[in-house]
Amino acid sequence: MMEVSSDHLDLAGSAEKMPLDRTDSRSSCDSDGGEPGERMRIDSSSSCNSDGLDGLEPLELDDIKRYSSVGHGMRVPKKRFDSICEDEELNIPVCKIFSVAMAAKRKAALANGTLPPNPTLDRAKKNWKNALKLIQERGDPWKKFNLDKLTTENAIRHRYNALTKVWKKENCLVKMDKKPFNHGAMRECFRLKKLSNFSHNMDWDRNSNNYVVKRYMQPVDKETYFDDVRLQMDAKLWGEEYNRHHPPKPVDIFQMAVLEFPEREGQPLFHIEHYIEGNYVKYNSNSGFVDNRACRQTPHAFSHFTFERSGHDLIVVDIQGVGDLYTDPQIHTAMGKDYGDGNLGTKGMALFFHSHSCNSICKSLGLTRFDLTRAEKSELNHIGAHSGSQTILRGHEIMCESPSPDVKFDFRHIFQRNRSNSAVYLDINLANSIKNNNPGVVTRRHRTYSDYSSMEDSPPLSAPLLLPEPIDEDHCLDSNCDSAMSDASYVFMPASSRRRQRQMTECSDDSNTSKDIINFQEVILKKAKPSNVASELGRNFGHDSVLGQIHLDLAKYHEICRFTDDGTYDRDAAFFHLKCSADCGNLLAVIAIAGMYLGMPRDILSDVSAPENENHAEMGFHYMEEAAKLGDRASMVFLARAYDNGANLPDPDLKSARKALDWYENVCKHDEDDGDNSDWGMDDPNYILLARQAEIWLAGAEGVEKDPSYAGDLYSQAAESAMASMNGKLANQYYMLAEEAYGQVEEE
């Protein structure tokens, strides 16, 4: 969350984010006074009305660019414009001369400083002034707590820059309440006033802002406070990236910092963030809680967006807060490292996607649907009944217990917002400091209050201000909104084709250059990839596929009955996810599904059988080859013996001594790369395989010319390997066979 205060530090970034009178043209439901699906006319900087014609002169001949002939009597400008399109019937370029000329005239007016006023900007300024006036009239909601009479303390605020990964310290003056006013599962909350760093006096009534500071109720390492801030600010950076793609409703995440009291005993640390009042809702958790019956789409689309945009490296979950102002999120990473014990890795990602139903916002952002079975999709409307909303710590994610029916909570009534009661929350002290400045962001929040005592950590925050609320697509269910959404993908759109480019991020400070932001955007643009298996199949088989690991985790979750309460599980769904994982190149899944088709023992889904309508021998051999290519030793040995003696081949005619030798050699090379030729208690130790190769070379076969000398060398290597494995008796036998092989060379 941006700090809305007289500190000015974050005001410039917030000014870009949410205009006061923003109405989304893509919204097709919950409109005030219109039929569902009716498109709303949107005013923009390119719109023109009577107010916008001031200073606009008629076009002249000099405004029209020189055109060159291209045939068919049509003329196009030598310089390319975005307004040039192609006529489908004539198959020739067409140029909208008026649009091009107007763009050129506007550019010239901008350079000369004669650009006519922007009606939209003027209207926003007017709304801002009205908002500030209402704030002044309302007063300070914390005045009754007499915080201004408390002792002034020196404090140090530690702020984190998510782009440069650098911490910045600043001194400040605060007044903090002695007793907590609320608490969550892990932290307790205190009221605090902070004096603006730009204040030239000690007027706490006028130049201070309301904050909430939180501390852990149980002792924790001090580094934990900094890790929490790092997590939240990294998540905030992803919120900025999400907003850059123009979703129907922008999101924001509290700007949090670490507050240190150097003059107190032990120099205690607290988390500090703005206090905002409203209806606090938990939209999803880090362990699969997503109530798809609710009418909010933005929180879940945001989580899905972070997964694809990061190239499957991470996903931001545990979305909770007031409206689209979020706090205390959790980040799951592919490696399961960093971001605290709430990072469940791919297991957490699996739980999210098992309970996520792609909505119209996902579609408008160009996100792809995660692969689920029909049965799983049909259960999505009831997924909240199987997933607890509490945050789960690492080490406890597998044994998640389903909530009993008497403790299940229906969140649907929380999501139903009354338009007549919608409100915006701002801090009163903002009024005097920025009354005449350019308009910034006013975040819309609920006027109603919720019982925060059952929620975790963050309470709702300060004073409400009534402002008109825009049409909100998040109130629509999928069935009502899908048809109204554009199929255009905003995720992979080139930067040059976007209507508006957001260069500054609210996660950064003034030290950030546009180069840092552009570098960040370029990196994630290269990494972005879809979340379905079909797109993963186009990549090189054998890479470390995060998507494959997620599907494997889902298969395991099904096996332990994670999604049911009666001790049974959907075997078809478990097999589906195992096969998806195998198709993505996950080695464990490939081995398991190969064993399933071939009827071999396996550790995963041991009680699941392969579909009867498939050729088990052919499919099993195919997946065994894939496992061998991925470097599984047992699979290599399986293939070598299959080609050697014809067992387990889908067709006996495929028997080949040449291919058998190739796979035997691959196994031996694999053992050499490991640097240990001992048998390790294996069924097929290295010396056995070397001896079998020697037999084939000594006897010769189709495609293999007899070579006694090479056979003798192999027997000698087998003897040395057996000796290293403390098998002296077998080593002596191999030495004797080597002498016999060398003897045949002398006879020839």
Buried (B, 14 or more C-beta within 10 A) or exposed (E): BBBBBBBBBBBBBBBBBBBBEBBBBBBBBBBEEEEEEEEBEEBEEEEEEEEBEEEBEEEEEEBBBEBEEEEEEBBBBEEEBEBBEEEEEEEEBBBBBEBBBBBBBBEEBEEEEEBBEBBBEEBBBEBBBEBBEBBEEBEBBBEEBEBBEBEBBEBBBBBBBBBBEEBEEEEBBBBBBEEBEBBBEBBBBBBBBBBBBEBEEEBBEBBBBBBBBBBBEEEBEEEBBBBBBBBBBBBBBBBBBBBBBBBBBBBBBBBBBBBBBEEEEEEEBBBBBBBBBBBBBBBBBBBBBBBBBBBBBBBBBBBBBBBBBBBBBBBBBBBBBBBBBBBBBBBBBBEBEEBBEBBBBBBBBBBBBBBBBBBBBBBBBBBBBBBBBEEBEEBBEEBBBBBBBBBBBBEEBEEBEBBEEEEEEEBEEBBEBEEEEBBBBBBBBBBBBBEEBEBBBBBBBBBBEBEBEEBBBBBBBBBBBBBEBBBBBBBBBBEBBBEBBEEEBBBEBEEEEEEEEBEBBBBBBEEBEEEBBEEBBEEBBEEBBBBBBEEBEEEEBEEEBBBBBBBBBBBBBBBEBBBEEEEEBBBBBBBBBBBBBBBBBBBBBBBBBBBBBBEBEBEBBEEBEBEEEEEBBEBBBBBBBBBBBBEBBBBBBBBBBBBBEBEBBBEEEEBBBEBBBBBBBBBBEBBEEEEEBBBEEBEBBBBBBBBBBBBBBBEBBEEBEBBBBBBBBBBBBBBBBBBBBEBEEBBEBBBEBBEEBBEBEEEE
